[in-house]
Amino acid sequence: MPCLGRRAQRDVEQVLSACRFVFAVGFMPLVLALGFSRGAEPGAPPLRLVNLLWQ
């Protein structure tokens, strides 16, 4: 594999940094959105935002 130039290395670092940021900021909202869209399991109390905040 050929060596990358300084500019290419910097560009790759910026892309990786942006991917890490998007994953870190977007992971929990995605998990919560998927959980609310599926709903609670049978026999469990209904999902509400208030329940998440107080437990």
For each residue, the residues with C-beta under 8 A, 3 or more apart:
1:
2:
3:
4: 8 9 12
5: 8 9
6: 9 10
7: 10 11
8: 4 5 11 12
9: 4 5 6 12 13
10: 6 7 13 14
11: 7 8 14 15
12: 4 8 9 15 16
13: 9 10 16 17
14: 10 11 17 18
15: 11 12 18 19
16: 12 13 19 20
17: 13 14 20 21
18: 14 15 21 22
19: 15 16 22 23
20: 16 17 23 24
21: 17 18 24 25
22: 18 19 25 26
23: 19 20 26 27
24: 20 21 27
25: 21 22 29
26: 22 23 29 30
27: 23 24 30 31
28: 31 32
29: 25 26 32 33
30: 26 27 33 34
31: 27 28 34 35
32: 28 29 35 36 52
33: 29 30 36 37
34: 30 31 37 38
35: 31 32 38 47
36: 32 33 39 47
37: 33 34
38: 34 35
39: 36 46 47
40: 44 45 46 47
41: 44
42:
43:
44: 40 41
45: 40 51
46: 39 40
47: 35 36 39 40 51 52
48: 51 52
49: 52 53
50: 53 54
51: 45 47 48 54 55
52: 32 47 48 49 55
53: 49 50
54: 50 51
55: 51 52
